[in-house]
Amino acid sequence: MKYLLLVAVVLVVWWLLRARPARPKPPDAPPPADPQAMVRCRHCGLHLPRDEAVAGDDGPYCSDAHRLAGGGGPR
């Protein structure tokens, strides 16, 4: 009798696990962004993306204040 009860419990657990709704697949992660070229500020040495750099006569700067302090006029 105890084996019949054990088989019944195993079958009920198996049925409950199979009856559970399937989990939806998580969406794919977006591809990583392309790496950006980094430049170094001629005044303070800060590394920043080329797109955010301020151009001066003798190279890139991190801000207009550093461009003016470094003597690199407008480009």
mmCIF file of the N, C-alpha and C atoms, coordinates in Angstrom:
data_MODEL
# 
_entry.id   MODEL 
# 
loop_
_atom_site.group_PDB 
_atom_site.id 
_atom_site.type_symbol 
_atom_site.label_atom_id 
_atom_site.label_alt_id 
_atom_site.label_comp_id 
_atom_site.label_asym_id 
_atom_site.label_entity_id 
_atom_site.label_seq_id 
_atom_site.pdbx_PDB_ins_code 
_atom_site.Cartn_x 
_atom_site.Cartn_y 
_atom_site.Cartn_z 
_atom_site.occupancy 
_atom_site.B_iso_or_equiv 
_atom_site.pdbx_formal_charge 
_atom_site.auth_seq_id 
_atom_site.auth_comp_id 
_atom_site.auth_asym_id 
_atom_site.auth_atom_id 
_atom_site.pdbx_PDB_model_num 
ATOM 1   N N  . MET A 1 1  ? 0.822  -1.183 0.000   1.00 0.00 ? 1  MET A N  1 
ATOM 2   C CA . MET A 1 1  ? 0.000  0.000  0.000   1.00 0.00 ? 1  MET A CA 1 
ATOM 3   C C  . MET A 1 1  ? 0.871  1.253  0.000   1.00 0.00 ? 1  MET A C  1 
ATOM 4   N N  . LYS A 1 2  ? 1.975  1.213  0.767   1.00 0.00 ? 2  LYS A N  1 
ATOM 5   C CA . LYS A 1 2  ? 2.805  2.402  0.840   1.00 0.00 ? 2  LYS A CA 1 
ATOM 6   C C  . LYS A 1 2  ? 3.485  2.682  -0.506  1.00 0.00 ? 2  LYS A C  1 
ATOM 7   N N  . TYR A 1 3  ? 3.785  1.654  -1.285  1.00 0.00 ? 3  TYR A N  1 
ATOM 8   C CA . TYR A 1 3  ? 4.396  1.853  -2.603  1.00 0.00 ? 3  TYR A CA 1 
ATOM 9   C C  . TYR A 1 3  ? 3.396  2.469  -3.587  1.00 0.00 ? 3  TYR A C  1 
ATOM 10  N N  . LEU A 1 4  ? 2.157  2.069  -3.473  1.00 0.00 ? 4  LEU A N  1 
ATOM 11  C CA . LEU A 1 4  ? 1.111  2.634  -4.317  1.00 0.00 ? 4  LEU A CA 1 
ATOM 12  C C  . LEU A 1 4  ? 0.952  4.128  -4.013  1.00 0.00 ? 4  LEU A C  1 
ATOM 13  N N  . LEU A 1 5  ? 0.993  4.478  -2.732  1.00 0.00 ? 5  LEU A N  1 
ATOM 14  C CA . LEU A 1 5  ? 0.906  5.883  -2.336  1.00 0.00 ? 5  LEU A CA 1 
ATOM 15  C C  . LEU A 1 5  ? 2.123  6.658  -2.842  1.00 0.00 ? 5  LEU A C  1 
ATOM 16  N N  . LEU A 1 6  ? 3.308  6.087  -2.774  1.00 0.00 ? 6  LEU A N  1 
ATOM 17  C CA . LEU A 1 6  ? 4.527  6.724  -3.265  1.00 0.00 ? 6  LEU A CA 1 
ATOM 18  C C  . LEU A 1 6  ? 4.462  6.947  -4.777  1.00 0.00 ? 6  LEU A C  1 
ATOM 19  N N  . VAL A 1 7  ? 3.990  5.943  -5.507  1.00 0.00 ? 7  VAL A N  1 
ATOM 20  C CA . VAL A 1 7  ? 3.844  6.082  -6.960  1.00 0.00 ? 7  VAL A CA 1 
ATOM 21  C C  . VAL A 1 7  ? 2.818  7.163  -7.277  1.00 0.00 ? 7  VAL A C  1 
ATOM 22  N N  . ALA A 1 8  ? 1.751  7.217  -6.531  1.00 0.00 ? 8  ALA A N  1 
ATOM 23  C CA . ALA A 1 8  ? 0.718  8.231  -6.758  1.00 0.00 ? 8  ALA A CA 1 
ATOM 24  C C  . ALA A 1 8  ? 1.282  9.640  -6.514  1.00 0.00 ? 8  ALA A C  1 
ATOM 25  N N  . VAL A 1 9  ? 2.050  9.814  -5.472  1.00 0.00 ? 9  VAL A N  1 
ATOM 26  C CA . VAL A 1 9  ? 2.651  11.125 -5.180  1.00 0.00 ? 9  VAL A CA 1 
ATOM 27  C C  . VAL A 1 9  ? 3.618  11.515 -6.283  1.00 0.00 ? 9  VAL A C  1 
ATOM 28  N N  . VAL A 1 10 ? 4.441  10.585 -6.740  1.00 0.00 ? 10 VAL A N  1 
ATOM 29  C CA . VAL A 1 10 ? 5.392  10.872 -7.820  1.00 0.00 ? 10 VAL A CA 1 
ATOM 30  C C  . VAL A 1 10 ? 4.639  11.247 -9.090  1.00 0.00 ? 10 VAL A C  1 
ATOM 31  N N  . LEU A 1 11 ? 3.589  10.561 -9.410  1.00 0.00 ? 11 LEU A N  1 
ATOM 32  C CA . LEU A 1 11 ? 2.804  10.878 -10.601 1.00 0.00 ? 11 LEU A CA 1 
ATOM 33  C C  . LEU A 1 11 ? 2.136  12.249 -10.497 1.00 0.00 ? 11 LEU A C  1 
ATOM 34  N N  . VAL A 1 12 ? 1.622  12.577 -9.341  1.00 0.00 ? 12 VAL A N  1 
ATOM 35  C CA . VAL A 1 12 ? 0.988  13.892 -9.152  1.00 0.00 ? 12 VAL A CA 1 
ATOM 36  C C  . VAL A 1 12 ? 2.021  15.002 -9.280  1.00 0.00 ? 12 VAL A C  1 
ATOM 37  N N  . VAL A 1 13 ? 3.181  14.827 -8.701  1.00 0.00 ? 13 VAL A N  1 
ATOM 38  C CA . VAL A 1 13 ? 4.245  15.835 -8.814  1.00 0.00 ? 13 VAL A CA 1 
ATOM 39  C C  . VAL A 1 13 ? 4.682  15.965 -10.274 1.00 0.00 ? 13 VAL A C  1 
ATOM 40  N N  . TRP A 1 14 ? 4.855  14.860 -10.957 1.00 0.00 ? 14 TRP A N  1 
ATOM 41  C CA . TRP A 1 14 ? 5.243  14.886 -12.370 1.00 0.00 ? 14 TRP A CA 1 
ATOM 42  C C  . TRP A 1 14 ? 4.183  15.606 -13.208 1.00 0.00 ? 14 TRP A C  1 
ATOM 43  N N  . TRP A 1 15 ? 2.907  15.322 -12.949 1.00 0.00 ? 15 TRP A N  1 
ATOM 44  C CA . TRP A 1 15 ? 1.819  15.965 -13.683 1.00 0.00 ? 15 TRP A CA 1 
ATOM 45  C C  . TRP A 1 15 ? 1.776  17.465 -13.416 1.00 0.00 ? 15 TRP A C  1 
ATOM 46  N N  . LEU A 1 16 ? 2.004  17.878 -12.181 1.00 0.00 ? 16 LEU A N  1 
ATOM 47  C CA . LEU A 1 16 ? 2.003  19.310 -11.843 1.00 0.00 ? 16 LEU A CA 1 
ATOM 48  C C  . LEU A 1 16 ? 3.162  20.038 -12.519 1.00 0.00 ? 16 LEU A C  1 
ATOM 49  N N  . LEU A 1 17 ? 4.306  19.393 -12.591 1.00 0.00 ? 17 LEU A N  1 
ATOM 50  C CA . LEU A 1 17 ? 5.451  20.031 -13.241 1.00 0.00 ? 17 LEU A CA 1 
ATOM 51  C C  . LEU A 1 17 ? 5.234  20.173 -14.740 1.00 0.00 ? 17 LEU A C  1 
ATOM 52  N N  . ARG A 1 18 ? 4.594  19.198 -15.363 1.00 0.00 ? 18 ARG A N  1 
ATOM 53  C CA . ARG A 1 18 ? 4.345  19.262 -16.814 1.00 0.00 ? 18 ARG A CA 1 
ATOM 54  C C  . ARG A 1 18 ? 3.204  20.209 -17.139 1.00 0.00 ? 18 ARG A C  1 
ATOM 55  N N  . ALA A 1 19 ? 2.256  20.396 -16.233 1.00 0.00 ? 19 ALA A N  1 
ATOM 56  C CA . ALA A 1 19 ? 1.091  21.245 -16.484 1.00 0.00 ? 19 ALA A CA 1 
ATOM 57  C C  . ALA A 1 19 ? 1.420  22.727 -16.313 1.00 0.00 ? 19 ALA A C  1 
ATOM 58  N N  . ARG A 1 20 ? 2.559  23.028 -15.751 1.00 0.00 ? 20 ARG A N  1 
ATOM 59  C CA . ARG A 1 20 ? 2.947  24.422 -15.532 1.00 0.00 ? 20 ARG A CA 1 
ATOM 60  C C  . ARG A 1 20 ? 3.199  25.095 -16.882 1.00 0.00 ? 20 ARG A C  1 
ATOM 61  N N  . PRO A 1 21 ? 2.724  26.328 -17.082 1.00 0.00 ? 21 PRO A N  1 
ATOM 62  C CA . PRO A 1 21 ? 2.944  26.987 -18.376 1.00 0.00 ? 21 PRO A CA 1 
ATOM 63  C C  . PRO A 1 21 ? 4.427  27.247 -18.622 1.00 0.00 ? 21 PRO A C  1 
ATOM 64  N N  . ALA A 1 22 ? 4.799  27.154 -19.889 1.00 0.00 ? 22 ALA A N  1 
ATOM 65  C CA . ALA A 1 22 ? 6.196  27.372 -20.259 1.00 0.00 ? 22 ALA A CA 1 
ATOM 66  C C  . ALA A 1 22 ? 6.547  28.848 -20.067 1.00 0.00 ? 22 ALA A C  1 
ATOM 67  N N  . ARG A 1 23 ? 7.761  29.082 -19.640 1.00 0.00 ? 23 ARG A N  1 
ATOM 68  C CA . ARG A 1 23 ? 8.227  30.457 -19.457 1.00 0.00 ? 23 ARG A CA 1 
ATOM 69  C C  . ARG A 1 23 ? 8.534  31.067 -20.824 1.00 0.00 ? 23 ARG A C  1 
ATOM 70  N N  . PRO A 1 24 ? 8.156  32.321 -21.014 1.00 0.00 ? 24 PRO A N  1 
ATOM 71  C CA . PRO A 1 24 ? 8.505  32.954 -22.291 1.00 0.00 ? 24 PRO A CA 1 
ATOM 72  C C  . PRO A 1 24 ? 10.006 33.191 -22.382 1.00 0.00 ? 24 PRO A C  1 
ATOM 73  N N  . LYS A 1 25 ? 10.515 33.069 -23.596 1.00 0.00 ? 25 LYS A N  1 
ATOM 74  C CA . LYS A 1 25 ? 11.946 33.251 -23.808 1.00 0.00 ? 25 LYS A CA 1 
ATOM 75  C C  . LYS A 1 25 ? 12.284 34.735 -23.663 1.00 0.00 ? 25 LYS A C  1 
ATOM 76  N N  . PRO A 1 26 ? 13.304 35.073 -22.883 1.00 0.00 ? 26 PRO A N  1 
ATOM 77  C CA . PRO A 1 26 ? 13.655 36.499 -22.743 1.00 0.00 ? 26 PRO A CA 1 
ATOM 78  C C  . PRO A 1 26 ? 14.160 37.033 -24.081 1.00 0.00 ? 26 PRO A C  1 
ATOM 79  N N  . PRO A 1 27 ? 13.902 38.320 -24.334 1.00 0.00 ? 27 PRO A N  1 
ATOM 80  C CA . PRO A 1 27 ? 14.358 38.890 -25.613 1.00 0.00 ? 27 PRO A CA 1 
ATOM 81  C C  . PRO A 1 27 ? 15.879 38.906 -25.694 1.00 0.00 ? 27 PRO A C  1 
ATOM 82  N N  . ASP A 1 28 ? 16.373 38.805 -26.929 1.00 0.00 ? 28 ASP A N  1 
ATOM 83  C CA . ASP A 1 28 ? 17.813 38.825 -27.129 1.00 0.00 ? 28 ASP A CA 1 
ATOM 84  C C  . ASP A 1 28 ? 18.372 40.192 -26.748 1.00 0.00 ? 28 ASP A C  1 
ATOM 85  N N  . ALA A 1 29 ? 19.548 40.191 -26.164 1.00 0.00 ? 29 ALA A N  1 
ATOM 86  C CA . ALA A 1 29 ? 20.195 41.450 -25.790 1.00 0.00 ? 29 ALA A CA 1 
ATOM 87  C C  . ALA A 1 29 ? 20.660 42.168 -27.054 1.00 0.00 ? 29 ALA A C  1 
ATOM 88  N N  . PRO A 1 30 ? 20.591 43.495 -27.047 1.00 0.00 ? 30 PRO A N  1 
ATOM 89  C CA . PRO A 1 30 ? 21.061 44.216 -28.228 1.00 0.00 ? 30 PRO A CA 1 
ATOM 90  C C  . PRO A 1 30 ? 22.566 44.042 -28.387 1.00 0.00 ? 30 PRO A C  1 
ATOM 91  N N  . PRO A 1 31 ? 23.043 44.096 -29.614 1.00 0.00 ? 31 PRO A N  1 
ATOM 92  C CA . PRO A 1 31 ? 24.489 43.930 -29.808 1.00 0.00 ? 31 PRO A CA 1 
ATOM 93  C C  . PRO A 1 31 ? 25.251 45.089 -29.166 1.00 0.00 ? 31 PRO A C  1 
ATOM 94  N N  . PRO A 1 32 ? 26.440 44.841 -28.657 1.00 0.00 ? 32 PRO A N  1 
ATOM 95  C CA . PRO A 1 32 ? 27.201 45.916 -28.020 1.00 0.00 ? 32 PRO A CA 1 
ATOM 96  C C  . PRO A 1 32 ? 27.571 46.991 -29.042 1.00 0.00 ? 32 PRO A C  1 
ATOM 97  N N  . ALA A 1 33 ? 27.663 48.213 -28.555 1.00 0.00 ? 33 ALA A N  1 
ATOM 98  C CA . ALA A 1 33 ? 28.017 49.334 -29.420 1.00 0.00 ? 33 ALA A CA 1 
ATOM 99  C C  . ALA A 1 33 ? 29.472 49.216 -29.868 1.00 0.00 ? 33 ALA A C  1 
ATOM 100 N N  . ASP A 1 34 ? 29.749 49.768 -31.032 1.00 0.00 ? 34 ASP A N  1 
ATOM 101 C CA . ASP A 1 34 ? 31.121 49.762 -31.524 1.00 0.00 ? 34 ASP A CA 1 
ATOM 102 C C  . ASP A 1 34 ? 31.999 50.607 -30.599 1.00 0.00 ? 34 ASP A C  1 
ATOM 103 N N  . PRO A 1 35 ? 33.241 50.216 -30.395 1.00 0.00 ? 35 PRO A N  1 
ATOM 104 C CA . PRO A 1 35 ? 34.124 51.013 -29.547 1.00 0.00 ? 35 PRO A CA 1 
ATOM 105 C C  . PRO A 1 35 ? 34.402 52.371 -30.192 1.00 0.00 ? 35 PRO A C  1 
ATOM 106 N N  . GLN A 1 36 ? 34.550 53.375 -29.354 1.00 0.00 ? 36 GLN A N  1 
ATOM 107 C CA . GLN A 1 36 ? 34.811 54.726 -29.843 1.00 0.00 ? 36 GLN A CA 1 
ATOM 108 C C  . GLN A 1 36 ? 36.296 55.038 -29.715 1.00 0.00 ? 36 GLN A C  1 
ATOM 109 N N  . ALA A 1 37 ? 36.771 55.858 -30.635 1.00 0.00 ? 37 ALA A N  1 
ATOM 110 C CA . ALA A 1 37 ? 38.163 56.298 -30.557 1.00 0.00 ? 37 ALA A CA 1 
ATOM 111 C C  . ALA A 1 37 ? 38.294 57.264 -29.379 1.00 0.00 ? 37 ALA A C  1 
ATOM 112 N N  . MET A 1 38 ? 39.302 57.046 -28.553 1.00 0.00 ? 38 MET A N  1 
ATOM 113 C CA . MET A 1 38 ? 39.529 57.890 -27.388 1.00 0.00 ? 38 MET A CA 1 
ATOM 114 C C  . MET A 1 38 ? 40.712 58.816 -27.666 1.00 0.00 ? 38 MET A C  1 
ATOM 115 N N  . VAL A 1 39 ? 40.613 60.047 -27.174 1.00 0.00 ? 39 VAL A N  1 
ATOM 116 C CA . VAL A 1 39 ? 41.702 61.015 -27.308 1.00 0.00 ? 39 VAL A CA 1 
ATOM 117 C C  . VAL A 1 39 ? 42.036 61.546 -25.919 1.00 0.00 ? 39 VAL A C  1 
ATOM 118 N N  . ARG A 1 40 ? 43.196 62.195 -25.813 1.00 0.00 ? 40 ARG A N  1 
ATOM 119 C CA . ARG A 1 40 ? 43.665 62.703 -24.533 1.00 0.00 ? 40 ARG A CA 1 
ATOM 120 C C  . ARG A 1 40 ? 43.699 64.226 -24.578 1.00 0.00 ? 40 ARG A C  1 
ATOM 121 N N  . CYS A 1 41 ? 43.157 64.851 -23.552 1.00 0.00 ? 41 CYS A N  1 
ATOM 122 C CA . CYS A 1 41 ? 43.162 66.309 -23.463 1.00 0.00 ? 41 CYS A CA 1 
ATOM 123 C C  . CYS A 1 41 ? 44.606 66.793 -23.367 1.00 0.00 ? 41 CYS A C  1 
ATOM 124 N N  . ARG A 1 42 ? 44.955 67.798 -24.180 1.00 0.00 ? 42 ARG A N  1 
ATOM 125 C CA . ARG A 1 42 ? 46.318 68.325 -24.210 1.00 0.00 ? 42 ARG A CA 1 
ATOM 126 C C  . ARG A 1 42 ? 46.658 69.108 -22.942 1.00 0.00 ? 42 ARG A C  1 
ATOM 127 N N  . HIS A 1 43 ? 45.653 69.511 -22.182 1.00 0.00 ? 43 HIS A N  1 
ATOM 128 C CA . HIS A 1 43 ? 45.904 70.310 -20.981 1.00 0.00 ? 43 HIS A CA 1 
ATOM 129 C C  . HIS A 1 43 ? 45.980 69.457 -19.707 1.00 0.00 ? 43 HIS A C  1 
ATOM 130 N N  . CYS A 1 44 ? 44.954 68.621 -19.491 1.00 0.00 ? 44 CYS A N  1 
ATOM 131 C CA . CYS A 1 44 ? 44.891 67.866 -18.224 1.00 0.00 ? 44 CYS A CA 1 
ATOM 132 C C  . CYS A 1 44 ? 45.155 66.373 -18.382 1.00 0.00 ? 44 CYS A C  1 
ATOM 133 N N  . GLY A 1 45 ? 45.158 65.862 -19.606 1.00 0.00 ? 45 GLY A N  1 
ATOM 134 C CA . GLY A 1 45 ? 45.437 64.441 -19.825 1.00 0.00 ? 45 GLY A CA 1 
ATOM 135 C C  . GLY A 1 45 ? 44.222 63.538 -19.713 1.00 0.00 ? 45 GLY A C  1 
ATOM 136 N N  . LEU A 1 46 ? 43.037 64.105 -19.549 1.00 0.00 ? 46 LEU A N  1 
ATOM 137 C CA . LEU A 1 46 ? 41.811 63.316 -19.440 1.00 0.00 ? 46 LEU A CA 1 
ATOM 138 C C  . LEU A 1 46 ? 41.535 62.605 -20.758 1.00 0.00 ? 46 LEU A C  1 
ATOM 139 N N  . HIS A 1 47 ? 41.193 61.326 -20.687 1.00 0.00 ? 47 HIS A N  1 
ATOM 140 C CA . HIS A 1 47 ? 40.812 60.576 -21.884 1.00 0.00 ? 47 HIS A CA 1 
ATOM 141 C C  . HIS A 1 47 ? 39.301 60.687 -22.070 1.00 0.00 ? 47 HIS A C  1 
ATOM 142 N N  . LEU A 1 48 ? 38.884 61.015 -23.295 1.00 0.00 ? 48 LEU A N  1 
ATOM 143 C CA . LEU A 1 48 ? 37.471 61.146 -23.586 1.00 0.00 ? 48 LEU A CA 1 
ATOM 144 C C  . LEU A 1 48 ? 37.219 60.736 -25.034 1.00 0.00 ? 48 LEU A C  1 
ATOM 145 N N  . PRO A 1 49 ? 35.962 60.404 -25.371 1.00 0.00 ? 49 PRO A N  1 
ATOM 146 C CA . PRO A 1 49 ? 35.662 60.013 -26.747 1.00 0.00 ? 49 PRO A CA 1 
ATOM 147 C C  . PRO A 1 49 ? 35.940 61.167 -27.718 1.00 0.00 ? 49 PRO A C  1 
ATOM 148 N N  . ARG A 1 50 ? 36.399 60.821 -28.905 1.00 0.00 ? 50 ARG A N  1 
ATOM 149 C CA . ARG A 1 50 ? 36.728 61.840 -29.904 1.00 0.00 ? 50 ARG A CA 1 
ATOM 150 C C  . ARG A 1 50 ? 35.516 62.707 -30.218 1.00 0.00 ? 50 ARG A C  1 
ATOM 151 N N  . ASP A 1 51 ? 34.310 62.133 -30.197 1.00 0.00 ? 51 ASP A N  1 
ATOM 152 C CA . ASP A 1 51 ? 33.098 62.890 -30.502 1.00 0.00 ? 51 ASP A CA 1 
ATOM 153 C C  . ASP A 1 51 ? 32.836 64.000 -29.489 1.00 0.00 ? 51 ASP A C  1 
ATOM 154 N N  . GLU A 1 52 ? 33.296 63.843 -28.253 1.00 0.00 ? 52 GLU A N  1 
ATOM 155 C CA . GLU A 1 52 ? 33.040 64.830 -27.207 1.00 0.00 ? 52 GLU A CA 1 
ATOM 156 C C  . GLU A 1 52 ? 34.186 65.818 -27.029 1.00 0.00 ? 52 GLU A C  1 
ATOM 157 N N  . ALA A 1 53 ? 35.293 65.619 -27.719 1.00 0.00 ? 53 ALA A N  1 
ATOM 158 C CA . ALA A 1 53 ? 36.465 66.474 -27.559 1.00 0.00 ? 53 ALA A CA 1 
ATOM 159 C C  . ALA A 1 53 ? 36.258 67.810 -28.265 1.00 0.00 ? 53 ALA A C  1 
ATOM 160 N N  . VAL A 1 54 ? 36.911 68.848 -27.722 1.00 0.00 ? 54 VAL A N  1 
ATOM 161 C CA . VAL A 1 54 ? 36.918 70.170 -28.335 1.00 0.00 ? 54 VAL A CA 1 
ATOM 162 C C  . VAL A 1 54 ? 38.223 70.283 -29.101 1.00 0.00 ? 54 VAL A C  1 
ATOM 163 N N  . ALA A 1 55 ? 38.129 70.605 -30.395 1.00 0.00 ? 55 ALA A N  1 
ATOM 164 C CA . ALA A 1 55 ? 39.320 70.663 -31.233 1.00 0.00 ? 55 ALA A CA 1 
ATOM 165 C C  . ALA A 1 55 ? 40.038 71.997 -31.044 1.00 0.00 ? 55 ALA A C  1 
ATOM 166 N N  . GLY A 1 56 ? 41.354 71.924 -30.908 1.00 0.00 ? 56 GLY A N  1 
ATOM 167 C CA . GLY A 1 56 ? 42.192 73.114 -30.836 1.00 0.00 ? 56 GLY A CA 1 
ATOM 168 C C  . GLY A 1 56 ? 43.261 73.045 -31.914 1.00 0.00 ? 56 GLY A C  1 
ATOM 169 N N  . ASP A 1 57 ? 44.105 74.092 -31.991 1.00 0.00 ? 57 ASP A N  1 
ATOM 170 C CA . ASP A 1 57 ? 45.149 74.119 -33.020 1.00 0.00 ? 57 ASP A CA 1 
ATOM 171 C C  . ASP A 1 57 ? 46.159 72.990 -32.856 1.00 0.00 ? 57 ASP A C  1 
ATOM 172 N N  . ASP A 1 58 ? 46.515 72.694 -31.614 1.00 0.00 ? 58 ASP A N  1 
ATOM 173 C CA . ASP A 1 58 ? 47.554 71.684 -31.401 1.00 0.00 ? 58 ASP A CA 1 
ATOM 174 C C  . ASP A 1 58 ? 47.016 70.349 -30.905 1.00 0.00 ? 58 ASP A C  1 
ATOM 175 N N  . GLY A 1 59 ? 45.693 70.128 -30.950 1.00 0.00 ? 59 GLY A N  1 
ATOM 176 C CA . GLY A 1 59 ? 45.136 68.833 -30.565 1.00 0.00 ? 59 GLY A CA 1 
ATOM 177 C C  . GLY A 1 59 ? 43.810 68.955 -29.850 1.00 0.00 ? 59 GLY A C  1 
ATOM 178 N N  . PRO A 1 60 ? 43.311 67.850 -29.338 1.00 0.00 ? 60 PRO A N  1 
ATOM 179 C CA . PRO A 1 60 ? 42.004 67.833 -28.675 1.00 0.00 ? 60 PRO A CA 1 
ATOM 180 C C  . PRO A 1 60 ? 42.086 68.290 -27.217 1.00 0.00 ? 60 PRO A C  1 
ATOM 181 N N  . TYR A 1 61 ? 40.988 68.869 -26.746 1.00 0.00 ? 61 TYR A N  1 
ATOM 182 C CA . TYR A 1 61 ? 40.847 69.309 -25.353 1.00 0.00 ? 61 TYR A CA 1 
ATOM 183 C C  . TYR A 1 61 ? 39.521 68.793 -24.819 1.00 0.00 ? 61 TYR A C  1 
ATOM 184 N N  . CYS A 1 62 ? 39.407 68.726 -23.510 1.00 0.00 ? 62 CYS A N  1 
ATOM 185 C CA . CYS A 1 62 ? 38.173 68.227 -22.905 1.00 0.00 ? 62 CYS A CA 1 
ATOM 186 C C  . CYS A 1 62 ? 37.120 69.324 -22.761 1.00 0.00 ? 62 CYS A C  1 
ATOM 187 N N  . SER A 1 63 ? 37.513 70.593 -22.812 1.00 0.00 ? 63 SER A N  1 
ATOM 188 C CA . SER A 1 63 ? 36.546 71.686 -22.706 1.00 0.00 ? 63 SER A CA 1 
ATOM 189 C C  . SER A 1 63 ? 37.129 72.947 -23.340 1.00 0.00 ? 63 SER A C  1 
ATOM 190 N N  . ASP A 1 64 ? 36.269 73.950 -23.557 1.00 0.00 ? 64 ASP A N  1 
ATOM 191 C CA . ASP A 1 64 ? 36.734 75.225 -24.102 1.00 0.00 ? 64 ASP A CA 1 
ATOM 192 C C  . ASP A 1 64 ? 37.686 75.915 -23.127 1.00 0.00 ? 64 ASP A C  1 
ATOM 193 N N  . ALA A 1 65 ? 37.430 75.773 -21.828 1.00 0.00 ? 65 ALA A N  1 
ATOM 194 C CA . ALA A 1 65 ? 38.304 76.404 -20.838 1.00 0.00 ? 65 ALA A CA 1 
ATOM 195 C C  . ALA A 1 65 ? 39.728 75.852 -20.946 1.00 0.00 ? 65 ALA A C  1 
ATOM 196 N N  . HIS A 1 66 ? 39.876 74.569 -21.122 1.00 0.00 ? 66 HIS A N  1 
ATOM 197 C CA . HIS A 1 66 ? 41.214 73.983 -21.250 1.00 0.00 ? 66 HIS A CA 1 
ATOM 198 C C  . HIS A 1 66 ? 41.840 74.336 -22.591 1.00 0.00 ? 66 HIS A C  1 
ATOM 199 N N  . ARG A 1 67 ? 41.021 74.450 -23.631 1.00 0.00 ? 67 ARG A N  1 
ATOM 200 C CA . ARG A 1 67 ? 41.548 74.859 -24.927 1.00 0.00 ? 67 ARG A CA 1 
ATOM 201 C C  . ARG A 1 67 ? 42.125 76.262 -24.836 1.00 0.00 ? 67 ARG A C  1 
ATOM 202 N N  . LEU A 1 68 ? 41.431 77.174 -24.170 1.00 0.00 ? 68 LEU A N  1 
ATOM 203 C CA . LEU A 1 68 ? 41.921 78.542 -24.010 1.00 0.00 ? 68 LEU A CA 1 
ATOM 204 C C  . LEU A 1 68 ? 43.112 78.609 -23.061 1.00 0.00 ? 68 LEU A C  1 
ATOM 205 N N  . ALA A 1 69 ? 43.097 77.800 -21.988 1.00 0.00 ? 69 ALA A N  1 
ATOM 206 C CA . ALA A 1 69 ? 44.215 77.799 -21.037 1.00 0.00 ? 69 ALA A CA 1 
ATOM 207 C C  . ALA A 1 69 ? 45.464 77.184 -21.658 1.00 0.00 ? 69 ALA A C  1 
ATOM 208 N N  . GLY A 1 70 ? 45.282 76.233 -22.545 1.00 0.00 ? 70 GLY A N  1 
ATOM 209 C CA . GLY A 1 70 ? 46.420 75.566 -23.171 1.00 0.00 ? 70 GLY A CA 1 
ATOM 210 C C  . GLY A 1 70 ? 46.992 76.336 -24.348 1.00 0.00 ? 70 GLY A C  1 
ATOM 211 N N  . GLY A 1 71 ? 46.348 77.402 -24.748 1.00 0.00 ? 71 GLY A N  1 
ATOM 212 C CA . GLY A 1 71 ? 46.846 78.197 -25.865 1.00 0.00 ? 71 GLY A CA 1 
ATOM 213 C C  . GLY A 1 71 ? 46.474 77.628 -27.213 1.00 0.00 ? 71 GLY A C  1 
ATOM 214 N N  . GLY A 1 72 ? 45.610 76.659 -27.249 1.00 0.00 ? 72 GLY A N  1 
ATOM 215 C CA . GLY A 1 72 ? 45.180 76.093 -28.530 1.00 0.00 ? 72 GLY A CA 1 
ATOM 216 C C  . GLY A 1 72 ? 43.977 76.839 -29.032 1.00 0.00 ? 72 GLY A C  1 
ATOM 217 N N  . GLY A 1 73 ? 44.182 77.790 -29.920 1.00 0.00 ? 73 GLY A N  1 
ATOM 218 C CA . GLY A 1 73 ? 43.090 78.597 -30.432 1.00 0.00 ? 73 GLY A CA 1 
ATOM 219 C C  . GLY A 1 73 ? 42.046 77.758 -31.132 1.00 0.00 ? 73 GLY A C  1 
ATOM 220 N N  . PRO A 1 74 ? 40.994 78.395 -31.623 1.00 0.00 ? 74 PRO A N  1 
ATOM 221 C CA . PRO A 1 74 ? 39.928 77.638 -32.298 1.00 0.00 ? 74 PRO A CA 1 
ATOM 222 C C  . PRO A 1 74 ? 40.436 76.992 -33.573 1.00 0.00 ? 74 PRO A C  1 
ATOM 223 N N  . ARG A 1 75 ? 39.890 75.868 -33.837 1.00 0.00 ? 75 ARG A N  1 
ATOM 224 C CA . ARG A 1 75 ? 40.341 75.124 -35.012 1.00 0.00 ? 75 ARG A CA 1 
ATOM 225 C C  . ARG A 1 75 ? 39.360 75.264 -36.132 1.00 0.00 ? 75 ARG A C  1 
# 
